[in-house]
Amino acid sequence: MTGAVPPLRVLVTVAVALAAALGAQVAAALWGSTAPDPVPVQPVRSADDVGCGAEPCRVLVSTVVNGMPVELLADRDGDNGRLRAGPPSGGSATVTELSARGVRLHHNSLRCSQSAAPVCLVRGSLDGGVVGEVHAWRGDAWHAVGGALFAEAVVLDDVVDGADGVDGADHDLRAADVPEVVLVRQACADPVGRSVNAGCSDPGVVAEVVRLGGERVGCTRVESSPDDLRGWPEVDVRDTDLTECPGVLPPR
């Protein structure tokens, strides 16, 4: 399994209309005060050499990925986010587009993988759910991969051994052992937990696994509650858990 900030698995969750209660449960588990905090709160430090909007950045959380320091920066309100790698002075800082979507970042907004090609997930809550953005390290800078992900939940996890990364020019990612993205989403099931395509009045949840470039790998069986997913809220999906996905899933 991947390491994170410290443990790596990133989970993002979004509430959908019919299940406001489910959305509240997801948001509370990921961002509320009732669940154990998977990332210890670090003292907020100033990053005076980098600007976040009209004011100096603050370091919300930091970790080390393959010997490389990684920091998530933002202003005092959690806006104008930056992902920085390298030494505190002279490192490479990349803007995260989540701030433009109205997402406010905090100490629990970063998860990173100890994969051969460093991969980090930046996430934050929005409209009762969570939005996640994956960044991969190429050359000497972070690059966003796959666009913003909006689901019931989003996590980085090593699910499939030897999986390809993303398509096209990102050859380093395709050659490396990189994690997949796990999205917790609403779905309907028959009485024995098999996914069905028809709508239902009491949807359950399914963990959808996708590659960094967005290609679907598979889904878990439908569970009645997020608590039934292994490792919740930092969901842990194994290759043997995967089966066919429902034909109708909410858009990512």
Summary of the structure (lengths in Angstrom):
residues: 252
radius of gyration: 17.5
end to end distance: 24.3
largest distance: 57.4
contacts: 905
relative contact order: 0.18
helix: 12%
strand: 40%
